[in-house]
Amino acid sequence: MSDEARRIPPLRAGRRPAGLALLGWLADDRAPRLCRVSGSAGSGKTHLLRWLADGSSGEDVPEHRRVHALLDGERLTVPAALWLLGRRLGHPAHSPDELFSALADDGRRAVICVPDLGRAVHPSQLIAQLLAPLVELPNIRLVVEAPDGGVAAAAFGLAVEHPAVLDLDHEQWTDRERFAAWATRAGGDPAAYPHPAAALGLTTDGPPESGADLIARIPRHPDGSPDLAAADEALLSDLWTAAARDGSAAGLLADPQLLTRAHPVAVTAALEGLDGPLPAAWATAGPALAGEPDPGVRAAVLRTRLIGMDDAAAGRLAEAPAPWQAAWAMWPGSSAGWPGAVAGLAVGAGPTAGQLLLADPGGTIRTVEAGTGRPLARVDRPGTGPLRALAVAPDGTVVVLDAQGVPGAVPAADAPAGAAAVQQALDALGAAARGGPSALATVGPEGAPALADGDGAVCRLHGGAVLAERLHEGPVTALAGSTTLLVSGGFDGAVRLWVAEAGTAVPDPLDRRTGAVSAVAAADTPAGPVVAAAWADGLVRLWRPDADGPLGLRLGSPVWALALADGLLVAGTAEGIAAVRY
């Protein structure tokens, strides 16, 4: 048996022919992009698709038979499916069109497996708005549970011509002798061939419980109040589903922890059509909530989106233990004000010490108080237009890289001479950045500027000389520095380190993931340097010297800019800004 075959888990009940057929469909580039698994109730459709996903997921699986995303159809809605797919395929999105565009631009093959599609909230809507358009993309393939005569099969029939169909009621997909042997060992009835559930005497679910029945099962504190921490996630998820069914879901918004302690798919379905700060915050944070297994992290994410929007709800969510908590945040409509989209961040120095500098997509630079986010002032700079990068020298000189790749220095009010020296250094570095400047930072005790270029090189000053080292395959997309460390991120997904006093960079990457690095940050602490990086899929990782591994977090949107100041990790996004205490 080959190494590839040994990685596939066994398929019981004589279903090897069906399994081989699905693996053949995966490997055949000429096969229809949609495969529909059919069969009567109890024929093993869901089991077969879960077997396929279990045995065909992971980086070690050959690309020609890899399943890239599993979507459980139960309680699924368009928003939940969109968020889950965005997370699993590396393209967080808030609309189907946004996901379609990202996947088309990506161009890489992606296979999506959807068992239990008939148990989605509105299967035909899910197919029409998301799944059928996805399968129109030449790089996307779908294998779905959609039996003949069902709503899902009918919806696909209207949208997709000539899918591959594997009908488990047909005897060719089940080995009779193996089925009989399996049924006998399991104490079942071999005469039920080819239906495994019938052989074992399994029945369908009974009638759903009401919301009142579920509430009665929630554990209680001695004073009679609900003990949500002791409640099972499945129970609370069923409560949301029951409340949505009987029209009482709005009443569950009274306690925000009911949202974060239930399964996100169930909550998303129940919140459809509800208004108010909590449903709105859930919708904006959705890409980070979907697929997150830790209820404490879900509470921290939702709370970040509620700061300044519903402070009472944010306070209740702060009671949930989590590895991080937001200190402040500003979103559209926030009571603390809103700076707009934040495309660049830098930690202030000199006259702007204790402040953060924020650049919007148009290139306007504003300052806020680092510890609170309180808006302060606007920074004048010569010229206009978007900025690629923003940094601050120790004397307060603002160092910028414009959209054309031209670096410049904006003098601090009380240290105008410093800008001339910075500009001179930038000119020397620009000559070494042969691929054209793509990112900028300041580094070392003197805060000397550093540049990176489109060919993957990082250029910096060391001992009076310009050093250039190619650290990335493709453009450098982010650069940041502290007094001891220079950090770079690339289109290749790698994060690289260069110690300020060293003549060469650290040989091995700190991290490497699929997708471009969108932002990096560095800071010095009494315990040692702290480093943060964000990728295009919205994941942020932070490394501390006193931790065994990186802290990972998501906010619900791709992060465009990062800064580390006063024990805070500050993240700029298209919707605003949040400061996280780690």
Residue pairs with C-beta under 8 A, 6 or more apart in sequence:
4 62
4 65
7 55
7 60
7 61
8 19
8 23
8 55
8 56
9 51
9 54
9 55
11 18
11 19
11 48
11 51
12 182
12 196
13 44
13 174
13 178
13 179
13 182
13 183
13 196
13 199
14 174
14 175
14 176
14 177
14 178
14 179
14 180
14 181
14 182
14 194
15 44
15 48
15 51
15 173
15 174
15 175
15 196
16 175
16 178
17 172
17 173
17 174
17 175
18 48
18 166
18 168
18 173
18 174
19 48
19 51
19 52
21 166
21 173
22 35
22 37
22 48
22 52
22 143
22 166
23 52
23 56
23 65
24 31
25 31
25 35
25 143
25 164
25 166
26 52
26 56
26 64
26 65
26 66
26 67
26 111
26 141
27 64
27 65
31 164
32 162
32 163
32 164
33 135
33 138
33 140
33 141
33 142
34 135
34 141
34 142
34 143
34 144
34 156
34 160
34 163
34 164
35 141
35 142
35 143
35 144
35 163
35 164
35 165
35 166
36 143
36 144
36 146
36 153
36 156
36 163
36 164
36 165
36 166
37 45
37 48
37 49
37 143
37 144
37 145
37 146
37 147
37 165
37 166
37 168
38 45
38 146
38 147
38 148
38 153
38 165
38 166
38 167
38 168
38 169
39 45
39 147
39 167
39 168
39 169
40 147
40 169
40 195
41 197
41 204
42 195
42 196
42 197
42 198
42 202
42 204
43 168
43 169
43 194
43 195
43 196
43 197
44 168
44 195
44 196
44 197
45 115
45 145
45 147
45 168
46 115
46 116
46 145
47 196
48 168
49 113
49 114
49 115
49 143
49 144
49 145
50 70
50 115
52 67
52 113
52 143
53 67
53 70
53 113
53 115
55 61
56 65
56 66
56 67
56 111
57 66
57 67
57 68
57 70
58 66
61 67
63 109
66 111
67 111
67 112
67 113
67 143
68 88
68 89
68 109
68 110
68 111
68 112
69 84
69 85
69 88
69 89
69 110
69 111
69 112
69 113
70 88
70 112
70 113
70 114
70 115
71 81
71 84
71 85
71 112
71 113
71 114
72 114
72 115
72 116
72 265
73 114
73 115
73 116
73 117
73 118
73 119
73 120
73 123
73 145
74 116
74 119
74 120
74 265
75 119
75 120
75 121
75 237
75 241
75 263
75 265
75 266
75 269
76 117
76 119
76 120
76 121
76 126
76 265
76 269
77 120
77 121
77 122
77 126
77 265
77 268
77 269
77 272
78 96
78 125
78 126
78 129
78 130
79 268
79 272
79 283
79 286
80 264
80 265
80 268
80 269
80 286
80 290
81 120
81 126
81 130
81 131
82 93
82 94
82 95
82 96
82 99
82 130
83 92
83 93
83 268
83 286
83 287
83 289
83 290
83 291
84 265
84 290
84 291
85 99
85 112
85 130
86 92
86 93
86 99
86 287
87 287
87 290
87 291
87 537
87 538
88 291
89 103
89 110
90 106
90 514
90 515
90 536
90 537
91 99
91 102
91 103
91 106
91 537
92 287
92 288
92 537
92 538
92 556
92 557
92 558
93 99
93 102
93 287
94 283
94 284
94 286
94 287
94 557
96 129
96 130
96 133
99 134
100 133
100 134
100 137
103 110
103 134
103 137
103 139
103 140
104 137
104 139
106 139
107 139
108 139
109 139
109 140
109 141
110 139
110 140
110 141
111 140
111 141
111 142
111 143
112 131
112 134
112 140
112 141
112 142
112 143
113 142
113 143
113 144
114 131
114 142
114 143
114 144
114 145
115 144
115 145
116 145
117 123
117 126
117 127
117 144
117 145
117 146
117 152
118 145
118 146
118 147
118 150
118 151
118 152
120 126
120 152
121 269
121 272
123 150
123 151
123 152
123 155
124 151
124 152
124 154
124 155
127 152
127 155
127 156
127 159
128 155
128 159
131 142
131 144
131 156
132 155
132 156
132 159
132 160
134 140
134 142
135 141
135 142
135 160
144 152
144 156
145 152
146 152
146 153
146 156
147 153
148 167
156 163
166 173
167 173
168 174
168 194
169 194
169 195
171 193
171 194
173 194
174 193
174 194
176 193
176 194
179 190
179 193
179 194
179 196
179 199
180 190
180 193
182 188
182 196
183 189
183 190
183 192
183 193
183 196
183 199
183 200
184 190
186 199
186 200
188 199
188 200
188 201
189 198
189 199
189 201
190 199
192 198
192 199
193 199
208 241
208 242
208 245
209 238
209 242
210 242
210 246
211 239
211 242
211 243
211 245
211 246
211 248
213 242
214 235
214 238
214 239
214 242
215 239
217 235
218 226
218 227
218 228
218 231
218 235
218 236
218 239
219 226
219 227
219 230
219 231
220 226
220 227
221 227
226 255
228 236
228 255
228 257
228 258
228 261
229 261
231 261
233 261
233 262
233 263
233 295
234 263
236 258
236 261
236 262
236 263
237 262
237 263
237 265
237 266
237 267
238 266
239 252
239 258
239 262
240 249
240 252
240 258
240 262
240 266
240 267
240 269
240 270
241 266
241 269
241 270
243 249
243 251
243 252
243 270
244 269
244 270
244 272
249 270
249 271
249 274
250 274
252 258
252 259
252 270
253 259
253 274
253 276
253 278
253 279
255 316
256 278
256 299
256 302
256 306
256 313
256 316
256 317
257 299
257 316
257 317
257 319
257 320
259 267
259 271
259 278
259 282
259 298
259 302
260 289
260 295
260 298
260 299
260 302
260 317
260 320
261 295
264 286
264 289
264 290
264 291
264 292
264 298
265 290
267 282
268 282
268 286
268 290
271 278
271 279
271 282
271 283
277 306
277 309
277 310
277 313
278 306
278 310
278 313
280 309
281 302
281 305
281 306
281 309
281 310
282 289
282 302
284 305
284 331
284 556
284 557
284 575
285 301
285 302
285 304
285 305
285 555
285 556
286 556
287 538
287 554
287 556
287 557
288 301
288 538
288 554
288 555
288 556
289 298
289 301
289 302
289 556
292 298
292 301
292 554
294 322
295 320
296 320
296 321
296 322
296 323
297 322
297 323
297 553
299 317
299 318
299 320
299 322
300 317
300 320
300 322
300 323
300 324
300 325
300 326
300 553
301 553
301 554
301 555
301 556
302 317
303 313
303 314
303 317
303 318
303 325
303 326
304 326
304 329
304 555
304 578
304 580
305 329
305 331
305 555
305 556
306 313
306 314
306 317
307 314
307 326
307 328
307 329
307 334
307 336
307 578
308 329
308 330
308 331
308 334
308 335
308 336
309 331
309 333
309 334
309 335
311 335
318 325
323 551
323 553
323 582
324 551
324 553
324 569
324 580
324 581
324 582
325 580
325 581
326 578
326 579
326 580
326 581
327 371
327 568
327 579
327 580
327 581
328 336
328 371
328 372
328 373
328 578
328 579
329 336
329 373
329 576
329 577
329 578
329 579
330 336
330 337
330 338
330 339
330 373
330 576
330 577
330 578
331 338
331 575
331 576
332 338
332 575
332 576
334 576
336 373
336 374
337 375
338 576
339 358
339 360
339 366
339 368
339 375
339 576
339 577
340 360
340 576
341 360
341 361
341 560
341 572
341 573
341 574
341 575
341 576
342 358
342 359
342 360
342 560
342 561
342 572
342 573
342 576
342 577
343 359
343 360
343 361
343 386
343 387
343 560
343 561
343 572
344 357
344 358
344 359
344 365
344 387
344 389
344 390
344 560
344 561
344 572
345 356
345 357
345 358
345 359
345 390
345 519
345 521
345 561
345 562
345 563
345 570
345 572
346 356
346 357
346 390
346 391
346 392
346 398
346 563
347 356
347 357
347 370
347 392
347 523
347 563
347 564
347 565
348 354
348 355
348 356
348 357
348 367
348 370
348 392
348 396
349 392
349 393
349 394
349 395
349 396
349 447
350 392
350 393
350 394
350 395
350 396
350 397
350 412
350 414
350 415
351 396
351 412
351 413
351 414
351 415
352 367
352 392
352 396
352 412
353 396
354 369
354 370
354 371
354 566
355 367
355 368
355 369
355 370
355 376
356 367
356 368
356 369
356 370
356 563
356 565
356 570
357 365
357 366
357 367
357 379
357 390
357 392
357 398
358 365
358 366
358 367
358 368
358 572
358 577
359 365
359 387
359 390
359 561
360 366
361 386
362 384
362 385
362 386
363 381
363 384
363 385
363 386
363 387
363 402
363 403
364 378
365 378
365 379
365 381
365 387
365 390
365 398
366 375
366 376
366 377
366 378
366 379
367 375
367 376
367 377
367 378
367 379
368 374
368 375
368 376
369 376
370 565
370 566
370 568
370 570
370 579
371 566
371 568
373 577
373 579
379 398
379 410
380 410
381 398
381 400
381 408
381 410
382 408
382 410
383 402
383 408
385 402
385 403
386 402
386 403
387 400
387 401
387 402
387 403
388 401
388 402
388 403
388 405
388 437
388 438
388 439
388 440
389 400
389 401
389 439
389 440
389 441
389 479
390 398
390 399
390 400
390 401
390 440
390 561
391 398
391 399
391 400
391 440
391 441
391 442
391 449
391 480
391 481
392 398
392 399
392 442
392 447
393 399
393 409
393 418
393 422
393 442
393 447
393 449
394 442
394 446
394 447
395 412
395 415
395 418
395 447
396 412
396 413
396 414
396 415
396 418
397 409
397 410
397 411
397 412
397 415
397 418
397 419
397 422
398 409
398 410
398 412
399 407
399 408
399 409
399 410
399 422
399 426
399 440
399 442
399 449
400 407
400 408
400 409
400 410
400 440
401 407
401 408
401 437
401 438
401 439
401 440
401 451
402 408
405 436
405 437
405 438
406 437
407 426
407 429
407 430
407 437
407 440
407 449
407 451
408 423
408 426
409 418
409 419
409 420
409 422
409 423
409 426
410 419
411 417
411 418
411 419
412 418
412 419
422 449
425 448
425 449
425 461
426 449
426 451
428 461
428 466
429 437
429 449
429 450
429 451
429 459
429 460
429 461
429 466
430 437
430 451
431 466
432 451
432 457
432 459
432 466
432 468
433 451
433 452
433 453
433 457
433 459
433 468
434 453
434 455
434 457
435 453
435 454
435 455
435 456
435 457
435 475
436 453
436 454
437 451
437 452
437 453
438 452
438 453
438 454
438 475
438 476
438 477
439 451
439 452
439 476
439 477
439 478
439 479
439 488
440 449
440 450
440 451
440 452
440 479
441 449
441 450
441 479
441 480
441 481
441 486
441 487
442 448
442 449
442 450
442 481
443 450
443 460
443 481
443 482
443 483
443 485
443 486
443 500
444 461
444 481
444 483
444 484
444 500
444 501
445 483
445 500
447 483
448 460
448 461
449 461
450 458
450 459
450 460
450 461
450 479
450 481
450 486
451 458
451 459
451 460
451 479
452 458
452 459
452 476
452 479
452 488
453 459
453 475
453 476
454 475
454 476
455 470
455 475
456 470
456 471
456 472
456 473
456 474
456 475
456 476
456 490
456 492
457 468
457 469
457 470
457 471
457 476
458 468
458 469
458 471
458 476
458 479
458 486
458 488
458 496
458 498
458 505
459 466
459 467
459 468
460 466
460 467
460 486
460 498
461 467
462 503
463 503
467 503
467 504
469 498
469 504
469 505
471 488
471 490
471 494
471 496
471 498
471 505
472 488
472 490
472 491
472 492
472 494
472 496
473 490
473 491
473 492
473 494
474 490
474 491
474 492
475 490
475 491
476 488
476 489
476 490
476 491
477 489
477 490
477 491
477 516
477 517
477 518
478 488
478 489
478 490
478 517
478 518
478 519
478 520
478 533
479 486
479 487
479 488
479 489
479 520
480 486
480 487
480 520
480 521
480 522
480 562
481 487
481 500
481 522
482 500
482 522
482 523
482 524
482 529
483 500
483 524
484 499
484 500
484 501
484 524
484 529
485 497
485 498
485 499
485 500
485 522
485 524
485 529
485 531
486 497
486 498
486 499
486 500
486 522
487 495
487 496
487 497
487 498
487 510
487 520
487 521
487 522
487 531
487 533
488 495
488 496
488 498
488 520
489 495
489 496
489 516
489 517
489 518
489 519
489 520
489 533
490 496
490 516
490 517
491 516
491 517
492 512
492 516
493 512
493 513
493 514
493 515
493 516
493 517
493 535
494 509
494 511
494 512
494 517
495 509
495 510
495 511
495 512
495 517
495 520
495 531
495 533
496 505
496 506
496 509
496 510
497 505
497 506
497 510
497 531
498 504
498 505
498 506
499 506
510 531
510 533
510 543
511 533
511 541
511 550
513 535
513 539
515 535
515 536
515 537
516 535
516 536
517 533
517 534
517 535
517 536
518 534
518 535
518 536
518 558
518 559
518 560
519 532
519 533
519 534
519 559
519 560
519 561
519 562
519 571
519 572
520 531
520 532
520 533
520 534
520 562
521 531
521 532
521 533
521 562
521 563
521 564
521 569
522 529
522 530
522 531
522 532
522 564
523 529
523 530
523 564
523 565
524 530
525 544
525 545
527 544
527 545
527 546
528 545
528 546
529 545
530 542
530 543
530 544
530 545
530 564
531 542
531 543
532 540
532 541
532 542
532 543
532 562
532 564
532 569
533 540
533 541
533 562
534 540
534 541
534 558
534 559
534 562
534 571
536 558
537 558
538 554
538 555
538 556
538 557
538 558
538 559
539 552
539 553
539 554
540 552
540 553
540 554
540 555
540 559
540 562
540 569
540 571
541 550
541 551
541 552
542 550
542 551
542 553
542 569
542 582
543 550
543 551
544 551
544 582
551 582
553 580
555 571
555 573
555 578
557 573
557 574
557 575
558 573
558 574
559 571
559 572
559 573
560 572
560 573
560 574
561 571
561 572
562 569
562 570
562 571
562 572
563 569
563 570
564 570
567 581
567 582
568 579
568 580
568 581
568 582
569 579
569 580
569 581
569 582
570 577
570 578
570 579
570 580
571 577
571 578
571 579
571 580
